[in-house]
Amino acid sequence: TTLGGWLAATVPDPVTARYAGRLLAGGLLAASPDEVSLLQLLFYLRSGGGTRSLLGMAGGAQQDRIVGGPAALAERMAAALPPGTLRLAAPADAIIQDASGVRVRAGDEAHRADAAVVALAPALAGRIRYDPPLPALRDGLTQRMPMGSAFKVHALYPEPFWRADGRSGVATTDTGPLTETVDNSLPGLAGGVLTAFSYGAQARALRRLSVAQRRDALCDALAALFGPAAARPDDLVEYDWSADPWTRGCFCGILPPGSWCDYGPRLRPPVGRLHWAGTETATRWSGYLEGAVTAGERAAAEVLAAL
Ligand SMILES: Cc1cc2nc3c(=O)[nH]c(=O)nc-3n(C[C@H](O)[C@H](O)[C@H](O)COP(=O)(O)OP(=O)(O)OC[C@H]3O[C@@H](n4cnc5c(N)ncnc54)[C@H](O)[C@@H]3O)c2cc1C
């Protein structure tokens, strides 16, 4: 069943059901309650230690930010590798394997190896051509695990005016295009930043608007939460994660109702010399950076054991 269907059947108060649905489906999976499998949500909650752990600030998953942004993590890890190890800006478009090894093609170049780890969300992994073709259930998984749908917005103000009113900048709402906001102001800088997210059906509705219409809708939504001062940001920086060709959505791939039991078991098992990583394959902190790292470690151990 879907999260939305389950909430409608079990939560007597429709307002509570709507609010819980939007917060859980949106804040955790960047989707709408009626497109989220209840089983997918339960897996996600179990994987990340429950709602308090996943949605919580102090002591929870939302507590920290990475100085320099999350890209700094990849850059620091890359800096530790021997020069020439990484090949950037060369997306793999085909992977050919036979008894002697694998060949990964990226445009005009090709790389040989004993094994390959495909560390991509299933939806993106499915855009690579495999020779021989993937088994039916593994390919079916890539057809059935779309990315969540999120629109992220930073509203920049001369100062974090909401703090003067004793407000944290954190809001969750089931009304309007936004579902969540957070105070994302940078320490040591005068300006204030409210970062806001729109998910699922609301994000898709924002995409259909012109840039000017969207700006008006977002400013109105921020003003509804934080008062008239929020309607006049110095700048509004938006990012549509579904439009990013190397992500195609976020926070991760999500299996719809009816798919977990048949296709979920195909997330991790290798196919010949191909091994699968990426946060979707993690059992703990699936969908998070932590899950991506442990998935990489698991896939590396698999490759070493197979060689
Ligand atoms: C807006 C947003 C907020 C988030 N907030 C949090 C948070 O607060 N905490 C948290 O832990 N996680 C958060 N996440 C989720 C986190 O970013 C992911 O869980 C994590 O990045 C997944 O890592 P990954 O290695 O599995 O995949 P990715 O990080 O997506 O890495 C895959 C890489 O493969 C590249 N690629 C794509 N196609 C190809 C190809 N054909 N050939 C070669 N390379 C290719 C991509 O460019 C990308 O660099 C957030 C994500 C988003 C988008």
Ligand as a Chemical Component Dictionary entry (heavy atoms), coordinates in Angstrom:
data_LIG
# 
_chem_comp.id                   LIG 
_chem_comp.type                 NON-POLYMER 
_chem_comp.pdbx_formal_charge   0 
_chem_comp.three_letter_code    LIG 
# 
loop_
_chem_comp_atom.comp_id 
_chem_comp_atom.atom_id 
_chem_comp_atom.alt_atom_id 
_chem_comp_atom.type_symbol 
_chem_comp_atom.charge 
_chem_comp_atom.model_Cartn_x 
_chem_comp_atom.model_Cartn_y 
_chem_comp_atom.model_Cartn_z 
_chem_comp_atom.pdbx_ordinal 
LIG C1  C1  C 0 19.305 18.378 -1.695  1  
LIG C2  C2  C 0 19.881 17.175 -1.019  2  
LIG C3  C3  C 0 19.985 17.137 0.359   3  
LIG C4  C4  C 0 20.530 16.037 0.993   4  
LIG N1  N1  N 0 20.693 16.054 2.348   5  
LIG C5  C5  C 0 21.382 15.058 2.945   6  
LIG C6  C6  C 0 21.721 15.133 4.324   7  
LIG O1  O1  O 0 21.381 16.105 5.015   8  
LIG N2  N2  N 0 22.427 14.103 4.868   9  
LIG C7  C7  C 0 22.828 13.025 4.141   10 
LIG O2  O2  O 0 23.510 12.144 4.660   11 
LIG N3  N3  N 0 22.491 12.916 2.825   12 
LIG C8  C8  C 0 21.793 13.902 2.221   13 
LIG N4  N4  N 0 21.473 13.814 0.885   14 
LIG C9  C9  C 0 21.657 12.523 0.206   15 
LIG C10 C10 C 0 23.091 12.277 -0.202  16 
LIG O3  O3  O 0 23.528 13.339 -1.033  17 
LIG C11 C11 C 0 23.163 10.943 -0.944  18 
LIG O4  O4  O 0 22.726 9.906  -0.081  19 
LIG C12 C12 C 0 24.560 10.612 -1.385  20 
LIG O5  O5  O 0 25.119 11.624 -2.192  21 
LIG C13 C13 C 0 24.543 9.324  -2.198  22 
LIG O6  O6  O 0 25.859 9.013  -2.554  23 
LIG P1  P1  P 0 26.142 8.019  -3.756  24 
LIG O7  O7  O 0 27.616 7.877  -3.830  25 
LIG O8  O8  O 0 25.301 6.813  -3.584  26 
LIG O9  O9  O 0 25.568 8.762  -5.052  27 
LIG P2  P2  P 0 25.949 10.203 -5.619  28 
LIG O10 O10 O 0 26.404 11.119 -4.547  29 
LIG O11 O11 O 0 24.771 10.597 -6.456  30 
LIG O12 O12 O 0 27.194 9.911  -6.528  31 
LIG C14 C14 C 0 27.080 9.340  -7.799  32 
LIG C15 C15 C 0 28.106 10.005 -8.692  33 
LIG O13 O13 O 0 28.113 9.346  -9.961  34 
LIG C16 C16 C 0 28.212 10.318 -10.975 35 
LIG N5  N5  N 0 27.655 9.723  -12.197 36 
LIG C17 C17 C 0 26.360 9.707  -12.625 37 
LIG N6  N6  N 0 26.251 9.014  -13.777 38 
LIG C18 C18 C 0 27.505 8.576  -14.082 39 
LIG C19 C19 C 0 28.057 7.795  -15.152 40 
LIG N7  N7  N 0 27.296 7.317  -16.144 41 
LIG N8  N8  N 0 29.396 7.545  -15.156 42 
LIG C20 C20 C 0 30.178 8.002  -14.149 43 
LIG N9  N9  N 0 29.725 8.739  -13.108 44 
LIG C21 C21 C 0 28.403 9.017  -13.081 45 
LIG C22 C22 C 0 27.460 11.505 -10.451 46 
LIG O14 O14 O 0 27.925 12.675 -11.092 47 
LIG C23 C23 C 0 27.826 11.470 -8.966  48 
LIG O15 O15 O 0 28.997 12.202 -8.719  49 
LIG C24 C24 C 0 20.943 14.908 0.227   50 
LIG C25 C25 C 0 20.831 14.940 -1.166  51 
LIG C26 C26 C 0 20.327 16.063 -1.789  52 
LIG C27 C27 C 0 20.283 16.106 -3.289  53 
# 
loop_
_chem_comp_bond.comp_id 
_chem_comp_bond.atom_id_1 
_chem_comp_bond.atom_id_2 
_chem_comp_bond.value_order 
_chem_comp_bond.pdbx_ordinal 
LIG C1  C2  SING 1  
LIG C2  C3  SING 2  
LIG C2  C26 DOUB 3  
LIG C3  C4  DOUB 4  
LIG C4  N1  SING 5  
LIG C4  C24 SING 6  
LIG N1  C5  DOUB 7  
LIG C5  C6  SING 8  
LIG C5  C8  SING 9  
LIG C6  O1  DOUB 10 
LIG C6  N2  SING 11 
LIG N2  C7  SING 12 
LIG C7  O2  DOUB 13 
LIG C7  N3  SING 14 
LIG N3  C8  DOUB 15 
LIG C8  N4  SING 16 
LIG N4  C9  SING 17 
LIG N4  C24 SING 18 
LIG C9  C10 SING 19 
LIG C10 O3  SING 20 
LIG C10 C11 SING 21 
LIG C11 O4  SING 22 
LIG C11 C12 SING 23 
LIG C12 O5  SING 24 
LIG C12 C13 SING 25 
LIG C13 O6  SING 26 
LIG O6  P1  SING 27 
LIG P1  O7  DOUB 28 
LIG P1  O8  SING 29 
LIG P1  O9  SING 30 
LIG O9  P2  SING 31 
LIG P2  O10 DOUB 32 
LIG P2  O11 SING 33 
LIG P2  O12 SING 34 
LIG O12 C14 SING 35 
LIG C14 C15 SING 36 
LIG C15 O13 SING 37 
LIG C15 C23 SING 38 
LIG O13 C16 SING 39 
LIG C16 N5  SING 40 
LIG C16 C22 SING 41 
LIG N5  C17 SING 42 
LIG N5  C21 SING 43 
LIG C17 N6  DOUB 44 
LIG N6  C18 SING 45 
LIG C18 C19 SING 46 
LIG C18 C21 DOUB 47 
LIG C19 N7  SING 48 
LIG C19 N8  DOUB 49 
LIG N8  C20 SING 50 
LIG C20 N9  DOUB 51 
LIG N9  C21 SING 52 
LIG C22 O14 SING 53 
LIG C22 C23 SING 54 
LIG C23 O15 SING 55 
LIG C24 C25 DOUB 56 
LIG C25 C26 SING 57 
LIG C26 C27 SING 58 
# 
